[in-house]
């Protein structure tokens, strides 16, 4: 994964969002897993705890359930996808895309997202979490130094993300974004 050609904005390296600490964010969704994923994870933990409680006793079962629940929550928190639209660009986890590299933004519904995932328009950076949502946003890039021609991001609210990208670009006189968009 390539970042911008220039250096990242200076910020302390604390946590997963160290590049976002000092930036002004216009939009920042977090992609928590869907309800069926939580049910599946806690169901597996419950079955393991039930088996150990039956074989070794109730104390082992409860301890296993508590440890598995903590590991599940920790695992989800570590793999949580962070997308942020800032004044200077778009951040996906630790990857930064400068604003002037974006040529077009397209919100995708579930059918369009499925088609785009099956046949990507070219070398595409995937910032998706399939267990979180089925919709997304496709960004077209205009940077010859970038090995990717597109970015595909999953989002529960693709129209809000698209509006945030287009809205924050309008405040910085980047009229290249969005055909027919007046700045």
N, C-alpha and C positions, 0 to 999 in steps of 0.2 A: 504494500500500500504506500503510495507516494503522497506526500503532503505538498504544500505550495513550494514554489521555487525560492521564495524568500524565507527568512527565519520566522518562526512562530512568535506571536506576541509574548513578551516577557511576563511570566507568572510563576509563582512558587509551584513546585512539583508535589502537590499534596493530593492524594486520592486519584480516582479514575478521571476526574474532570479538571486536571491541573491546567489545561490550556484555557479553561473557561472562567477562571477565578476572577480576573480583572476586566473581563469584557462585558459590555452592555448587551444583554440578551433580549431579542425581540420575541422569541418563541422557543420553548424548551419542553417537548413532550418526553415522557418516559414510557417505554414499552414494557409494561408488566405482563407476565404470561396471562393467557386467557383462563377462565374458570375451569375448563376441562383439564388443563395442565396441572393446576393446583390439586384438583380432585385425584388425578392419576398419581401424582407424586405422594400425596398424603395417604392415598389408598395403599400404595406399595409399602410405605412405612408402617401403616397399621397392620397389614398382613404379616410383615416381618415381626413386629412386636407381638402380635397374637401368637405366632408360632413359637417364639421364645418364651412367652408367658406360659404357654401350654407345656412346653418341654422342660423349662428350667424354673419356673415360678413367676408369680405376679411382679415381683421386684425387678427381675430381668426384663420383663415385657415393658413395664413403665419406663425404665431407664432407656431401653432401646427406642421407645416411641419419642421420648424427649430429645435424645441425641439425634435421631433421624430428622425430627422436625427442625431442630436448630441447623443441621447440615443443609436441609432443603432451603430454608430461608437464606442462609449464607450463600449457597450456590446460586440462587436466583439473584441476590443482590450483586454478586460478583459479575454475572453474565448479563446484567441489565443493560440494555442499549440506551445510550444517551445521545440525543440529537439536539443540537442547539443552532438557532439562526441568530447570528450576531450582526453588528454593524459592519464588520470587516469580512465576514464569510459564513460558511456553514461548517460546523464541527459534528462529526460522527465518531463517537467514542474518543479516540486520540488522533483521528485523522482530520486535518483542516483543509478546507477548500476555499481559496480566496474568492471574493465576490466577483472580481473581474474575469474569472475563468468560466463563469456560468453564462451560457448562451440562451438556453431555454428551460422552462419548467413546465412539467405536465403532471397533473393529478391523475392517478390510475384507480379505477374501481377494481373489484375482485377479478372480473373476467379479463380486463386489460392487464392486470398484474400477472395473472396466470400465463397469458400469452407472452408477455415480456420475459418472464422467467424461463419459459421453454425455448424461446428464440430471442436472445438478447440482440439489440441493434448493433453491437460491436463489442470491443473490449469494455466490460462493464464492471465497475466497483460495486459490490453487493453489500449494502448496509441493512440487511433484512433479518428479522426474527420471525420465522414462520409460525411459531407457537403463539405469537402475540397478536398478529392481525393479518388480514388478507389483502389489504389495500396498500397503496404506496404512492410515491412520487418519483418521477424519472427526470433527472437533470441532464441536459446536454451541455457538454463542455467545449470550450474554445481555447484550448491550451495545447500547442503542439509538443510541449515538453512532457505532457502527462501521458502515460501509457494507456489511460482509460479515456474513452470518448464519451462515456455516460456514467452516471451514478444512479443506482436504484435503491431507494430507501423505503422501508416499510413504515407505515404510519396509520394510526387509527382514525386520524382526521386529516386526510390528504389535502382537502381544500384549505384548511387552516394553515397547514405547513406551506402550501403553495402561496397563499396570500401573505404569509409572513416573509417568505423569500422575496416575492415581488414588492411587497410594501416597504421592507427595509432597503431594498435596492432603489426604490423611487426617491427615498430621502437622500441618497448619495449620488443622484444624477447618473445612474447606470441605465440609460434608456435601451440598452441592448436586450434586456430581459423582457420576454413576452411580446409576441407580435401585436402591433397596434396599441401598445401601452403608452400613454402620454405621461411625460414627466414634467 
